[in-house]
Amino acid sequence: MCGIVGYIGDKDAREVLVEGLKRLEYRGYDSAGVALLANNRIDVLKTPGKVTKLEEMVSGVQQAKIGIGHTRWATHGEPTTVNAHPHMDCTGNIAIIHNGIIENHSALKTKLTSLGHTFRSQTDTEALVHLIEEFYSRTNNLEMAVRFALKDVDGTFGLVVMAASEPDILVAARRGSPLVIGLGESENLIASDASALIRHTRNVIYLHDNEIAVITRNDVALKNLDDETIEREAEHLTFDLEQIEKGGFDHFMLKEINEQPETIRNAFRGRLIEETGISNMGGLHEVDDKITNAKRFVILACGTSWHAALVGKYILEQYAKIPVEVDYASEFRYRNPVLMEGDVVWAISQSGETLDTLAALREARKSGVPVYGIVNVVGSTIARETDAGVYIHAGPEIGVASTKAFTSQLAVLNLINLLVARKRKTISEEQGREIVAEMRKLPGKIQQILDNTGVIESIAEEFKDSRNFLYLGRGVNFPVALEGALKLKEISYIHAEGYPAAEMKHGPIALIDDNMPAVFIALGDSTYDKILSNIQEVRARKGNVIVIANEPDSRLKELARHIIQIPKTIDILSPILSVIPLQLLSYYIAVKRGCNVDQPRNLAKSVTVE
């Protein structure tokens, strides 16, 4: 979950590292640091807090042509100067930055302490740098020392190491935590995310698990942990620098909310066949039969992606008539899951690097069932390790609280539903054409919501000081209630809960009083009359009712304190519209409370630890 960047070349490494860390700060912002190698000496500068604080420190030291930098999301040890990366060995010769968790760090620390090594921090990473130091004292070769050390390590890592005694190389390695190498002219870079590289190069090599890279200014050599050479072609980055900048918006989150008309178009582009009312996804062509003839879908995901998976369950069971089980990826492999012939497993992850989801899909593969991916990041680990899959094409998502990726995941799940339902003949060609026609209209309807945010901002002003919120929905919009509550919790730190509206009377109704805002999703579908009854239950207890609705009738107007109107669409597509006011409500409340919207406390974007 931490941000890693390394540089070797002719430029001022200070500037390259700091700029790269700023682009990676969404991956961790508890502390930051750099190690710069010049005149056969490594200078380490690090501090708790943001990269801007580090930038002031770095400007006062000498230039270097090689260095490593890190922005941290704390796991072992509080975010203090001593716990910040980079970490050094006892001699001051070797520096390391690391993302992941060394699970056997306590045993390693005990062994290394007995050998005379001195530890300064509470981090698991420091055990690794001392272990490398121990092997370096025997081999006098940094590459060999790293390779030998990693054979003694249990856990996950994306790491970059340099040594004052070998000033012309960086050594990097990964297992379970992403690293990408940028190939330049008389310079090379490495980072945990391509966004830190794109200003310098578009040619990249993705490191795979249990691989080591030896990087000089003119060359990159790849090997596995057994010292066998690996040949791999470079890939070309297709996104633009502008996509990872704010583009005039106050926050990345607001920019990404407003990008959703375009990201939904991108998710559908080239995939809708209006004539026959079916979808066409190239990544699934070779597995069409397995998907169509599946007896059950099992969807693995975490957080916002889990909410998208729940929506997928509703639409696939309703239209494709296929049983769907949705699992928290973090729990899946620990409950001895039962997978059988005829099952198809789907893994959903924005980053494609979510460790819990990756571990769950690997567990699923042991059962021999096909495993497919729904991811955003091209070339990510989940994209590589699944048998087939679909990219959602949402573009880089920098805001920690996911918005456009969620709606793009919903768009792709609807495409899969359309494909399976038509292939299984559980919907007709005419029904398929009606769905396609509504899909085509979605970007315009999203734009209508974005063009009329005044009422949402005024609601945010009224309720910004509330301590609790309740979000309620029914059917396919129940998971949207969960997602709305999650967004509010993530960025405004207000306690919020999402429930099926009918479940409110089985406990949560005890919380209702005149201080409790209750947000209902009450669209004009088959559950409308039922949810009106649920709203009446809240109003009878003096709750403040906020409603997301299509065309509010007189009954709703009498019951609701505030109504946010959205365009009407068919039920299975409605979550793509109903969630957007909830994203905006969370955003405006957080801003009015003075919260850091893009970097909420204790969170990071890509969760690569368990």
N, C-alpha and C positions, 0 to 999 in steps of 0.2 A: 504494500500500500504506500510505500515511500517513493519519492522521486529520486532517480539516479541519473547523473550525466557525467560523462568523461570526455576529455579532449586531448588530442596530440596533433600538433601541426605548427604552422607559422604565425597564427594569430595570437592575440593576447588572451590566454586561457582564462584570465579573470573575467573578462567581458562575456566570453562564450558560456562559461559555467553559470554566471549569475543570470544571464538572459534565459538559459535553458531551465534553470531552477524556477524562475518566475512562471514559465509555461507549464511546469510540472507541479506547481504548488497545490493544485487541486488534489494531488495524490497524498499530501501530507503537509501540515503547516504548524506542527508543534515546535520544531526547531530546524535549523539549517546550518550547513557548514561546507567548507571547501578545503582541499589539500592541494597546494601548488608546489611543483618541483622546479627549482632553479638553483644553479651553482652547486649541484650535488647535495642539496638540502631540501627537505620537505617542510613547508610552513603550513600549519593547520589553523584555520580560523573558524569558529563555530559559536552559535548563540541560540538561546531559546527564542521563540517568536518567528516572525515573518522573514522572508528573503530580503525585504527592503532593509531590515536591520543589518543583515549580513553584508549587503551591498556597501553600506557605509564603511564597514570594517575592511573589506577587501580593497577598497580604493586606496588605502594607505600602505599597501605592501607592494613589493617589486613585481614586475611582469614575469610571467612564466609561459612556456610554450606547451606545457603538459600539466594536467590537473584533473581532479575528480571532485564532484559536488553532490550534495545530498540534501533533500528536504524530508523531514521525518514525521511519520504517524506512529506515536509511541506504542510499543507493546511491552517490552521489558524495561522497566525504569521510567521515572517521570521525565517530562521534557525539560531537562536542565542542560547547562553547557557541557558538563562532563559526560552526560549520556548521549549528546548529539553526535552524529557522524560527521566526518570520518574518525575512525579509531586507529590508534598507532600501536606498534609493538613496543617492547621494552627498550629497544635500541634507538628508536626514532627513524629506522630505516624503511619500514613498511607501513603503508596506509591503506585502509579498506573502507568501502561503503557497501551497504548490504540492505536488501529488502527480503523479507521472509522471516522464518523462525528456525533457529537451531535448537531442535528438541532435546538433544543430549548435551546442552551447554553446561549444565551443572556437573556432570561427570567429567567433561573435558576440562572445566575450570579446576576441579579437584586435582586431576592428573597434572595439569600444567603448573599449578601452584607448587606441587611437590617437586617439580623440576626447576623451580626458581623464578617463574614468571610472576610479575606483579600486576594485579588488576586494579583499575581505577574507577570503572563504571559499574552500573547494575545491568548492563545490556548483555544479551546472548551473543551479539556480534563480536564483542571483545574476545570471547573464547576462540573465535575463528582466526582473528589476526595473530593471536599468540600461537595458535596451532600452526599457522603458515610460517611464523617466525621459527618455530622449532624445526620444521622440515627444511627451511632455508639454511639454517645453521649446518645442516648435514649435506645439502646438495649445492648450495651457492647458486641456485637457478630458480628464478621466481616462478616460471611456468611449472616446473616440476614440483616445487613446494606447494603451489596451489592445488595441483592435481592430487598429490599424495594426501594433503590435508582433507580434501573433499571426500575421499574414500572413508574417512573416519567420522563423517558428519551424518547425522540423522536430521531430517527436516527439509525445509525449502529455502532456496536462496536465488537471488539475482544479485551478483556482486561484481565489483571492479576493484582491482588491487594495483598499486604501483610501489616501486622501491627506489629510494635515492641511489642505490648502488647499480640500478639498471634504468637509467633516465630516459631510455628511448622506447619503452614499451608500456602498455597497459595490458593486464590480464583480466579477462572477464569470464564468468561462468553462470549458468542458470540451472535451476531445477524448481519448477513450479512457480516461478516469478519472472515476468517478461523482461527481455532485453532485446534491443534492436540496434544494429550497428549502422552508422551513416558513413558512406564512402564519398570522400571529397578529393580535390586536387591538392596533393601534398599535405593532406590532413585527413584524419578519420575521427569519428565521434562514436559515442555509445550512450544510450539512454534507456530508461524504462518505458518510454513512450515516444513515438515518432514526432509528436508535436514539438519536442525539444530540438529536433534535427532539421526541420524542413526549411528553415531560413538558410541553412548551409548546403543542403543536398537533398535530392529526391531519390537517390539510389541507396537502397538499404538491404541489409541481410538480417533476417530474424534468427536469433539463436534459439535452438531447441533444447529440450530437457537433457541434462547430463552432458552438455557440450561446453567446451572451453574455447575462448577466442584469444589469440595473441595479436594485439593491435599495435602497429607502428604507424608513422605518418604516411607511409607509402604502401602498406600491405596489411592484410588481415588473414590470419591462418586459423582455420577451424579444426578442432580435434574433439574426440570423445574422451571420457575419463580413462580409457585404456590406451590413450596416446595414438589412436588411429586417426589418420587424416580424413577430413570430410570436405567434399566439394559441394558448393551450393551457389546457384545463380542469384545475382542481386535482383530485387524487386523494385518497382517504381511507385513512389507515393503519388496518389492521385488527388488528394485534397489540397486546398490552397491555404496560404498563410492567413488570409482574411477570415477563413472559417474558424480559426482558433483565437480571433480577436473580437472585441466587444462590438465593433461596428456602430458606435454611437449610442448604444444602450448603456444604462447605468450598471447593469450586471449581466453576467453570462446567462443566468437563469432567465431573465426577462427576454434576452435575445433568443434563447432557445425555445421559449414558449411561443414567441412570434415567428419562429421559423417553421412552425408545424404545418401550415398550408403547403409549403414546399417539400417538407420531409415526407408528408403523406403522398404527395404526387410522386416523389422518388421511390417510395415503397411500392406503388402500384405501376410505375412506368414499365411498359413492355410486358406486363404480367397479366393483363386483362384482355380476354377475347370476347368482345361484345356479341358477335354473331352466334356463338354457341353457349354463351353464359357460363364460361369456365375460366379458371386461371391457368397460367403457364409459368412455371418456375424452373429455370434451367438446372438449378442445383439439385432438383428432386427427380429429374427425368429418369435417371437410371434406377430409381427405387419406387417408381409409381405403383408397381404391383404390390410391393410389401406394405406401402402405406394404405392403399385401397383395400387390401385384404386383411389388414390388421384386426385382431380380435379386441385389442385394448391399446389405448395410448397412456403412457406414463410420462408426465411432464415434471422436470426437475428445475427448480429456480430458487432464488433468494430475493427478499425485499420487494422492490417495485416489480421486478420480473415475475415474482411469485403471484402478484396481483394480476398481472397480464395473463399468466397461466390459468388463473381461476376464471377469468373472462373466457379464455379459450375453452375451458371445460363446458361452460354453459352453451356456447355456440356450437361446439362439435357434437355434443350429446343431442342438442335440439335439432340440428340440421343433418349432420352426417350419421346420426344414430350409432355412434361408437362410444363405448364406455371410456371415460377419461378419469385418471387418478392424478391429482396434483400433489407433489411432495415438496416439502422444504428440503433442498439439497443438503443442508447441514445435518439433517436427521436421517436421511435416506440410508446411508451406508452403515449406520449404527443400529438399525432396527431389523437386520436380517431380512431385507425385502424379498418378496416372492415374485420372480419374473418367470414367465412361461412362454412356450412356443406360441407365436402369434402376437406377442407384445411388441410394441414399438416405443422406444424411449426418446423423448425430446428434451434437450437441454437449452434453456434460455438464459442469455447473459448479454448485457450491453457490451461490456469490455471483452468478453470472450476469455477472460483470465480469472474469473471469480473462483477462488480455490475450492470452496465448498461444492460448487457446481461441477467443477472439474473432477474432484474426488468422487462425487456421486456418479458421474457418467462412466468413470473408470470402473467403479464397482458394478455398474449395470453391464458393462462389456464382458465382465467375467461370466455372466449368465449366457452369453452368446447371442443376445437379442440385438437387433439393429439399433444404433443410437444416432440420432440426427440433431443438428444444431440450429438455433435461431440466434444469431449474433450480429453485432454492429461493426466490430473492428475486423477489417480484412487481415488475414494472416495470423489471427490470434490463436492461442493454444486450443481452445474448444473448436474453432473452425478446422484446425488441422487434425484433431483427434476423433472427430465424429465421422461417421461413414458417408454422410451427405448433409446438406443443410441449405439454409436460406439466409442471405444478408438482408438486414432491414434498411440499409442505405440512409441512416439518419444523419450521417456526417459526424465529425467530432463533437462530443458532448462534454463540456468543461465544467459546468455547474455540478456540484456534488449531488444535489437533489435532481434525480432524473425526471425529465419532462417529455421532450420530443422522442426520446428512445422508447418511452412507455407507449405512446400513441402509435409509433411505428411498429412496435411489437404487436399491438392489437391489429394493425393493418395486415401484417404478415399472417397472423393467426386466422384472420378472416379469409385471406387468400388460400391458406391450407384447407380451411373448412369448405370453401367453395369447390376446390379441386376434389376433395374426398367425397363430398356430398353428391357432386355431379357424377363422379366415377362409380359410386355405389348406387346411383340412381335413387337416392333418398329425396332429392329435389328434381324438379323438371327443368328442361331447357329454358322454359319461359321464366320460372322462378330464378334461375341463374342469371338471365339477362336483366331481370329487375334488380338483383343484388349488384351486378356490375354497374348498372346505371346509377344506383345510389352511391356506390364507391366513387364514381367519377365526380359526384357533386360535393363530396366531403371537403376538399380544400377550400372551396368557396364558402361553405357553411362555417368552417373554422374561422375564416377571415371575418365573417360577420360578427362572431363573438369577440374577436380581437379588436374590432373597430368600435366596440361599445362596452368599454371597461369602466365607465364612470360609476355605475351603480355598484360594481364590485369594490372599487376603491373606497366609496363612501361607507359600505358595510364594514370594510377593514378598519376604517377610522373609528366606527362605533364600538367594535368588539376587540380592538387591539389589546386591551388590558384584561380580557377574560382569562381565567386560569384554566378552564376546561372547555372542550368542545365535544359534541357528539355528532357523528356522521352516520346517516341511515339510508339504506337503499334496498331494493328488492330485485330478485332475479339477476339478470346480467349486470345490473348496476350496483349490486351489493359489493363486488370487489372494488368498484370505483369509490364507494364509501370508505373502504379500507385504505385505498390509495390517497384519498383526500386527507384522512386523519394522519397518515404517515407523513405527507408533505408538511402539514402544519407542525407536527412534532419535530421534524428534521431541522427546519430553518427558523422557527419562531420560539421553540422550546416551550410551547403551550401543550399541556397534556390533552390528548385527543384520542378518542376511540371510534372505531368503525364497527357497525353491527348490521345484520339483516334487520330491516325495520320491524318485522313481526317478532323478533327476539327481544326487543326492547322491554316488553312487559314481563319478561322472565328474569329481570334483575336490574338492568341499567336504568330503568324508569325511576328507581330510587334516587338517582342523582339529579333528576330534573327539579329545578326551581327557577325563580325569575332571574338568576344570574347565569343560567346555562344556555348557551346558544346550541341549537340542534339544526344541523344542515341535512335537509332531505333531498334526495333525487326522486322527483315525482313526475315522470314523463308520461305522455299519453299512450301508455301501452296496457296490456291486460291486467297489470297489477295496480292501475291508477286508483280505483275505488278503495282497494285494500290499504294503500299507503295513505290515502286521505284519512282513513280511520286512525292510522298510527299518528298522523299529525294532530288529530283531535285529542288523542291521549296526552300528547305533550302540551298542547294549549290548555287543556283542563288543569294542568299543574303549573301554569304560568311560565312555561318555557318560551324562550325566544326562537321563533321558527324562521329559518332561512331556507328557501326552496329553489332548486334548479328545476325549471319547468319548460315545456314547449309553448303551449298556448293556455295560460292560466284561465280557468273558468271562475265564476262568481264564488263557488265554494272555496276554492283555493285562496282567492283574494281575501276572503273573510278570515281565513285561518293564519295566513303567513304574515309575518312582520316585514319580510323582504322577499322579493321574487327576482331571480336572475333568469331571464328568458333566453333560451337557445333554440336554434332551428330544429325542426323535426326530421328524423330519418328512420329507417327501419330498426327494429329492436337490436339486432346483433351488431349494428354499427354505432348505436347510441353512446356506448362508453367513450368512443373517440371524441365525441362532442361534450359529453357531460363532465368529463374530467378537467377540461380546460378552465372553466370558471373556478374550480377548486384549486388548480395550480396558481391562478392569478390571486385568489383570495389569500392563500398561504404567502405568496410573494409580497403582497401589499401589507399584510399584517406584520410580517418580519421586518420590512423596511421601516414601517412606522414605529416599531419597537426598537429600532436601532441595531438590529442583528446583522451579522455578516452573512448575507444571503448565499454567496457562492462558496463560502468556506465555513459552514456551521461547525460548532465545537464538537470535538470527539469523533468526527466522521471523516472519511476519505472516499475518493471516487471509486477506485478499483480495489476491491477487497481481496487481497492475495494472501491473507492469513486465515487460519481457522478461528 
